[in-house]
Amino acid sequence: MTFKELKEAFMNDSPVKFHGAEYKKITCLSFKKDREGHVIETATLIDHCGRSEVTVLGKEVEQCD
């Protein structure tokens, strides 16, 4: 997803997918820099039970159908 799509899903509490698994919503969007100074967008996703969070690359998150 683009940052604009990630932000929209975050603001709307929309469900998203990561590597085929569906997550309840995005709880956090952040930026990090790698060793070369490139900006990396990350998203923290929460599962449907609300017990597990995973932080992933934003570009690997997908919208649910």
N, CA and C atoms as an extended XYZ file, in Angstrom:
195
Properties=species:S:1:pos:R:3:atomname:S:1:resname:S:1:resid:I:1 pbc="F F F"
N         0.839       -1.176        0.000 N   MET     1
C         0.000        0.000        0.000 CA  MET     1
C         0.888        1.244        0.000 C   MET     1
N         0.384        2.288       -0.589 N   THR     2
C         1.080        3.564       -0.531 CA  THR     2
C         0.870        4.169        0.855 C   THR     2
N         1.659        5.197        1.195 N   PHE     3
C         1.466        5.821        2.494 CA  PHE     3
C         0.069        6.425        2.609 C   PHE     3
N        -0.428        6.991        1.528 N   LYS     4
C        -1.784        7.568        1.531 CA  LYS     4
C        -2.828        6.495        1.845 C   LYS     4
N        -2.692        5.313        1.234 N   GLU     5
C        -3.627        4.209        1.494 CA  GLU     5
C        -3.489        3.703        2.925 C   GLU     5
N        -2.245        3.618        3.414 N   LEU     6
C        -2.024        3.192        4.795 CA  LEU     6
C        -2.685        4.161        5.772 C   LEU     6
N        -2.498        5.442        5.529 N   LYS     7
C        -3.073        6.465        6.402 CA  LYS     7
C        -4.599        6.389        6.401 C   LYS     7
N        -5.184        6.190        5.231 N   GLU     8
C        -6.638        6.081        5.130 CA  GLU     8
C        -7.143        4.863        5.906 C   GLU     8
N        -6.478        3.721        5.745 N   ALA     9
C        -6.866        2.509        6.477 CA  ALA     9
C        -6.696        2.714        7.983 C   ALA     9
N        -5.629        3.406        8.378 N   PHE    10
C        -5.373        3.710        9.792 CA  PHE    10
C        -6.479        4.587       10.364 C   PHE    10
N        -6.817        5.663        9.675 N   MET    11
C        -7.829        6.596       10.164 CA  MET    11
C        -9.226        5.977       10.219 C   MET    11
N        -9.505        5.035        9.313 N   ASN    12
C       -10.831        4.403        9.252 CA  ASN    12
C       -10.917        3.091       10.032 C   ASN    12
N        -9.825        2.694       10.710 N   ASP    13
C        -9.784        1.407       11.426 CA  ASP    13
C       -10.179        0.243       10.524 C   ASP    13
N        -9.727        0.295        9.265 N   SER    14
C       -10.063       -0.738        8.286 CA  SER    14
C        -9.201       -1.978        8.480 C   SER    14
N        -9.763       -3.167        8.245 N   PRO    15
C        -8.950       -4.382        8.275 CA  PRO    15
C        -7.978       -4.406        7.106 C   PRO    15
N        -6.832       -5.035        7.303 N   VAL    16
C        -5.800       -5.136        6.266 CA  VAL    16
C        -5.233       -6.550        6.250 C   VAL    16
N        -4.464       -6.848        5.203 N   LYS    17
C        -3.815       -8.154        5.075 CA  LYS    17
C        -2.306       -7.985        5.018 C   LYS    17
N        -1.608       -8.988        5.557 N   PHE    18
C        -0.157       -9.053        5.460 CA  PHE    18
C         0.219      -10.509        5.253 C   PHE    18
N         0.850      -10.803        4.144 N   HIS    19
C         1.252      -12.171        3.773 CA  HIS    19
C         0.078      -13.146        3.872 C   HIS    19
N        -1.096      -12.712        3.409 N   GLY    20
C        -2.270      -13.564        3.352 CA  GLY    20
C        -3.090      -13.632        4.627 C   GLY    20
N        -2.569      -13.137        5.741 N   ALA    21
C        -3.309      -13.148        7.007 CA  ALA    21
C        -4.025      -11.814        7.179 C   ALA    21
N        -5.262      -11.871        7.665 N   GLU    22
C        -6.035      -10.650        7.864 CA  GLU    22
C        -5.839      -10.127        9.282 C   GLU    22
N        -5.673       -8.816        9.401 N   TYR    23
C        -5.503       -8.150       10.695 CA  TYR    23
C        -6.637       -7.165       10.908 C   TYR    23
N        -6.994       -6.952       12.162 N   LYS    24
C        -8.134       -6.111       12.514 CA  LYS    24
C        -7.963       -4.674       12.049 C   LYS    24
N        -6.774       -4.101       12.303 N   LYS    25
C        -6.537       -2.717       11.911 CA  LYS    25
C        -5.070       -2.356       12.079 C   LYS    25
N        -4.721       -1.187       11.584 N   ILE    26
C        -3.386       -0.614       11.777 CA  ILE    26
C        -3.454        0.242       13.040 C   ILE    26
N        -2.535        0.007       13.978 N   THR    27
C        -2.538        0.783       15.214 CA  THR    27
C        -1.486        1.878       15.234 C   THR    27
N        -0.505        1.806       14.327 N   CYS    28
C         0.563        2.792       14.331 CA  CYS    28
C         1.214        2.845       12.947 C   CYS    28
N         1.527        4.046       12.502 N   LEU    29
C         2.327        4.263       11.303 CA  LEU    29
C         3.575        5.005       11.732 C   LEU    29
N         4.720        4.597       11.202 N   SER    30
C         5.957        5.284       11.584 CA  SER    30
C         6.955        5.255       10.432 C   SER    30
N         7.976        6.070       10.588 N   PHE    31
C         9.049        6.159        9.611 CA  PHE    31
C        10.357        5.815       10.302 C   PHE    31
N        11.210        5.101        9.598 N   LYS    32
C        12.544        4.778       10.088 CA  LYS    32
C        13.530        5.040        8.958 C   LYS    32
N        14.785        5.231        9.301 N   LYS    33
C        15.829        5.365        8.293 CA  LYS    33
C        16.726        4.140        8.337 C   LYS    33
N        17.102        3.647        7.140 N   ASP    34
C        18.052        2.546        7.091 CA  ASP    34
C        19.477        3.110        7.151 C   ASP    34
N        20.451        2.245        7.054 N   ARG    35
C        21.854        2.670        7.181 CA  ARG    35
C        22.289        3.666        6.116 C   ARG    35
N        21.647        3.603        4.947 N   GLU    36
C        21.983        4.518        3.861 CA  GLU    36
C        21.174        5.813        3.921 C   GLU    36
N        20.299        5.939        4.902 N   GLY    37
C        19.494        7.143        5.052 CA  GLY    37
C        18.176        7.135        4.305 C   GLY    37
N        17.797        5.997        3.705 N   HIS    38
C        16.511        5.893        3.019 CA  HIS    38
C        15.391        5.782        4.050 C   HIS    38
N        14.295        6.470        3.797 N   VAL    39
C        13.147        6.428        4.701 CA  VAL    39
C        12.330        5.171        4.425 C   VAL    39
N        11.982        4.471        5.498 N   ILE    40
C        11.186        3.248        5.412 CA  ILE    40
C         9.903        3.452        6.201 C   ILE    40
N         8.757        3.234        5.544 N   GLU    41
C         7.462        3.347        6.205 CA  GLU    41
C         7.119        2.005        6.837 C   GLU    41
N         6.710        2.038        8.105 N   THR    42
C         6.294        0.807        8.774 CA  THR    42
C         4.883        0.970        9.325 C   THR    42
N         4.200       -0.152        9.469 N   ALA    43
C         2.845       -0.169       10.021 CA  ALA    43
C         2.783       -1.253       11.100 C   ALA    43
N         2.158       -0.924       12.214 N   THR    44
C         1.931       -1.904       13.272 CA  THR    44
C         0.495       -2.376       13.146 C   THR    44
N         0.330       -3.696       13.019 N   LEU    45
C        -0.978       -4.311       12.816 CA  LEU    45
C        -1.374       -5.095       14.053 C   LEU    45
N        -2.661       -5.096       14.367 N   ILE    46
C        -3.159       -5.864       15.506 CA  ILE    46
C        -4.077       -6.970       14.986 C   ILE    46
N        -3.961       -8.159       15.591 N   ASP    47
C        -4.787       -9.276       15.131 CA  ASP    47
C        -6.220       -9.130       15.642 C   ASP    47
N        -7.096      -10.016       15.185 N   HIS    48
C        -8.521       -9.923       15.528 CA  HIS    48
C        -8.793      -10.187       17.007 C   HIS    48
N        -7.931      -10.916       17.689 N   CYS    49
C        -8.116      -11.170       19.123 CA  CYS    49
C        -7.643       -9.990       19.965 C   CYS    49
N        -6.836       -9.118       19.375 N   GLY    50
C        -6.314       -7.973       20.097 CA  GLY    50
C        -5.160       -8.299       21.016 C   GLY    50
N        -4.574       -9.470       20.859 N   ARG    51
C        -3.492       -9.906       21.747 CA  ARG    51
C        -2.110       -9.858       21.110 C   ARG    51
N        -2.066       -9.718       19.804 N   SER    52
C        -0.782       -9.786       19.116 CA  SER    52
C        -0.638       -8.619       18.146 C   SER    52
N         0.538       -8.003       18.163 N   GLU    53
C         0.851       -6.941       17.225 CA  GLU    53
C         2.102       -7.316       16.449 C   GLU    53
N         2.165       -6.861       15.205 N   VAL    54
C         3.328       -7.098       14.371 CA  VAL    54
C         3.635       -5.798       13.614 C   VAL    54
N         4.909       -5.429       13.561 N   THR    55
C         5.325       -4.248       12.811 CA  THR    55
C         5.971       -4.711       11.513 C   THR    55
N         5.461       -4.193       10.404 N   VAL    56
C         5.865       -4.661        9.084 CA  VAL    56
C         6.141       -3.480        8.165 C   VAL    56
N         6.748       -3.755        7.018 N   LEU    57
C         6.945       -2.726        6.008 CA  LEU    57
C         5.588       -2.323        5.427 C   LEU    57
N         5.365       -1.046        5.354 N   GLY    58
C         4.085       -0.554        4.830 CA  GLY    58
C         3.795       -1.030        3.422 C   GLY    58
N         4.828       -1.138        2.599 N   LYS    59
C         4.616       -1.554        1.208 CA  LYS    59
C         4.174       -3.010        1.085 C   LYS    59
N         4.275       -3.798        2.154 N   GLU    60
C         3.860       -5.196        2.126 CA  GLU    60
C         2.441       -5.414        2.659 C   GLU    60
N         1.804       -4.349        3.124 N   VAL    61
C         0.432       -4.432        3.627 CA  VAL    61
C        -0.528       -4.306        2.449 C   VAL    61
N        -1.623       -5.057        2.502 N   GLU    62
C        -2.615       -5.023        1.437 CA  GLU    62
C        -3.977       -4.677        2.011 C   GLU    62
N        -4.816       -4.082        1.168 N   GLN    63
C        -6.195       -3.811        1.558 CA  GLN    63
C        -6.990       -5.103        1.510 C   GLN    63
N        -7.971       -5.217        2.398 N   CYS    64
C        -8.879       -6.368        2.348 CA  CYS    64
C        -9.910       -6.130        1.258 C   CYS    64
N       -10.408       -7.222        0.709 N   ASP    65
C       -11.418       -7.126       -0.359 CA  ASP    65
C       -12.736       -6.632        0.142 C   ASP    65
